[in-house]
Amino acid sequence: MGGVTGVMLAVPAADFQYHDTYFVVAHFHYVIVGGLVLALFAASYYWWPKMFGRILNETLGKIHFWTFFIGFHLTFFPQHFLGLMGMPRRVFTYQPGVGLEQGNFISTIGAILMGIGTIVFLINIIATVAKPATAPADPWNARTLEWTIPSPPPEYNFKQTPLVRGLDAFWKEKMAGNKEMTPAEPVGSIHMPSPSILPLVMSIGFFIAGYGFMYHHLVVSIVGLGIVLVCMFLRSAFDDHGWHIEPEELNDKGAKA
C-alpha cells in the first residue's frame, strides 16, 4: 500500500491534491512502519536466540503482533481519507464540524494500540532476560550458516571455516543427512583482534563533526574531525598483533559447550 500511494504521489496532477496533507503522512508511515518497523520486530524475534541465547515468549509475541498490527492500520489507514478531506500535515488540531473528528479519533485509538504492542514487546524482553540462556544452536530448523554455531555465538564465531556448497548451505547439509556443517579446514589457531575503545571514540568524533556541519559551527566540526584523525593515527601508528586462540583451547571450549 505504501508503494502504491508513492506512485500516486509521483503524479503531479494528483499530488496537487495530496501534497502537504495527511495522505502523505499515511503513505510515509505505511512504508516505514509496514515495510521497516514490522520487519525489525520480526528480525528481533528470529535472531534473539542467536544473539542472547534465549527465545522470546511466543504468547507475548502474538499479543505484540496483533495489537501493533491492528493499531498500525487503525492509525494510518484513515489518514488517507483525512488527507483527501483536507486535513493538513504537521497541524495538531483541526476545524470542528467539517467531518474530520471520527477519522482522527480512530487514528488515536490505533496509536494507543501500537503503544500497547510496543510495551508488550519490552515486557517480553525483560521477562526473557530473567530466564537462563538455554536456546539451542538451531531453534528454527533454519537454513543459513549462523544457526550452525552455539547460541549465543562464541567470540570467534566459527571454529573452522565451513564448507559451503551452495545457497542455504546449512539446509543442503541437512538434506544430505548431516547434523552439522562439514569443515573446509582442520582446526587451527584463530587470530583475534585486541579489544580497543578507539572505534567508539572515533564514532563519537564523527557525530560531533556532523553536528557542527549541520548547524554551521566550524569550531565544533574541527574538534570532531580532530578526534577522528587522532584515533586514526593511533590505530595506524601502533602495531597491534592481537592474540590467538589455540586448538587446545578450542577443543576444551567445544567439550564444555
N, C-alpha and C positions, 0 to 999 in steps of 0.2 A: 504493500500500500504506500509505503514511503517512496518507493521508486516511481510508482505511477503518478503520484502527486508531484514528484520532482519534474517529470515530463510535462505535466500541466503548467507548472510554474515557469518552464522554459519557453512557453508560447507567449510572445509579447501581448497579443490581444487579450488572452485570458489573464495574464499576470497583471494587467491593468486593474482587474477586479480583485485579484488575490493579494496584491502587494501590500505589505505592512499591516496585514490582518491576522487574526487567529488561525486562518488557513495555513499560513506559513509556519506558525508555531506547531500546529498539528503535524504538518509534513516533516519538519525537522525532528520532532520527538519520535515519530514513527520510525525514522531512520536510526536515530541514536539509541533510543531505548529498545525498540523492537529488534534492531539489527546488531546492536553492540552490547547494551547492558544485559539483556537476556542471555546473550552468548557468554558474557563474562561470568554470570551466575552459573550457567551450565558447566563451563570450564572449571569453576571452583569446586563444584560437586565431583566432577570427574577426576581431577588431579589432586584433590585434597589428600587422599590416602598416600599418594606418591610423595607429596611434599612433607606431610606431617605424621604419616603412619597411622592415621585414624580416619575412619569412614564417617562422614556426616550422617545424622539421623534421617532416615528415609521419610518417616511420617512428617517430621517438621519440614523437610524439603518439599513435600507435596503441598503442605499448607502454605509455605512460602510461595511456591509456584502459582497456585490458583489465586491467592489474594493479590499477588503482584500482577499476574497476567490479566485478571479481570479488571483490577484497578487501573492498569495501563490503558486498556481500551475505553473504560469509562471516562478516564481523564482526557484523552486526546481525540477520540473519535468525534465527540460532539463539537470539538473546536473547529473542525472543518466547516460545519454548518454555521457556527457562530461567526466565523470569518466571512462567509458569504453573506451573512446578515448585517455585516458592517462593524463587527467587534474589532477594534484596533489592537494591535500587539503593543506590549510594553505600557499598558494602561491598567492600573489596578482596580479601577471602578468603571462604571458604565451608566448611561442614562436609563432610569427606570421606565417601565411601561412600553418598551419597544420590542419585547419578546426575547430578551437575552437572559432572563433570570433562570429559567429552567435548565438551559444548557450549561450555564456556569455552575449551578447547584450540583448537577450530575458530575461535572468535571471535578468539583471539590470533593465529592464522595469518593471518586476514583483516586484522587491524590492521597486521601486518608488511607485507602486500602493499600496503595503502593507503599506508604509509610509503614503500615502494619506488617506487610510482607517482608520489608527490609529488617524490621525489628525481629521478626521470627528467624530470619537468617542469622542475625547476630546472636540470638539466643542459642541457635543450633551450634554456632561456633564455640560459644562459651561452654555449653554442655558437653561438646565433643572434646574440648581441651581437657576437661576433668577426667576423661577416660584414659586408660593406658593405651600406648601405641601398639596395637595388635593387628593392624591391617596387613594382609598377605601381600606378596610381591605383585600378584596379578588378580585383583578382586573382580575385574570386569570381564575376564576371559578375552583380553584385548589383543590387538594385532601388531602393535608397534614396540620398538626396542626398549622404551623406558620401563615397560612392565616386566622386563626380564631380570631386573635387579631389585634388591630389597626395598621395602618402603619403611621409613624414608631412605633415600639412597646413601651409600657411604660417601665419604669425602672424595674418593677417586672415581666415583660413578661405576665404570666398568673395570673389573679386574683384568679382563682380557678383551681385546677388540673382537666383537662378534663377527661371524661370517655372514655377510648379508648377500642373500641370493635372489633378491628382487623386492618389489614393493610389498609393504606389510610383512617384513622379514620374520617377525615372531610368529605370525599366522602361518607362514609357509613351513616353519619348523613344526608347528602343531599338526598341520595336515600331513607331515611326514612321520608323525608319531613320536616326535621328540618333545620332552617336557621343558627343555631349556635350549638356549642358543648354542650352536656349535661354535667353539672358539676358532678364530683365524690365526692365533699365535699362541705359543706357550706362555705360561705365567712368568712374568719378568718384573724387574724393578720399575716402579711407577714414579715419574718425576712430578713433584707437586710445587707450586709457587709458594713463596713465603707470604704470610699474611701482611698486608700493608694498608694503612689508612689513607695513603696518598690519593687513590682514585676517588674516595669520598670527598676529601678536601678539594680536589680538582673540580668535581661536580658542583660543589658549593661556590667555587670561584666562577664557574660558568654562569651559575644562577645570578650571582652579584653583578657580573658583567652584563648579562641580559637585561637585568632590571635597569641598570644605568643606561643602556642603549634605548630601551623603550621610553624612558622618561627624561632622556636627554641630559643625564648627569654625567659629564665627562669624567670627573674625578672618580665616581663610583665604578664606571666602566674600566678605568685604568687599574683601580685596585683589584677588581675581579680578574682581569686578564693577567695582572701581576701574580696573583695566587696560582693561576693555571700554569703560567710559564715556570714559576719556581718548582711546582710539582713535577712538570715535565722534565726539568733539568735534573731534579733529584732522582727521578726514575731512570734517566738516561746515564747519569754520571757515575752512579754507584752500581757495580755489577752484583746482581742478586742471583746466586746459584740455586736458590730454593732448597728443597730437601727431597729425599726419596723414601718410598715405602718398599721394603724388600719383600721378596716372595715368601719368606718365612712368616713375616707379619701378616701378609695377605691370607695365607693358609690358616693361620691362627684365627683371624677375624672371620673367615668363612666358616670355620668349625663352630665358633661361638654363635654365629647367625643361624 
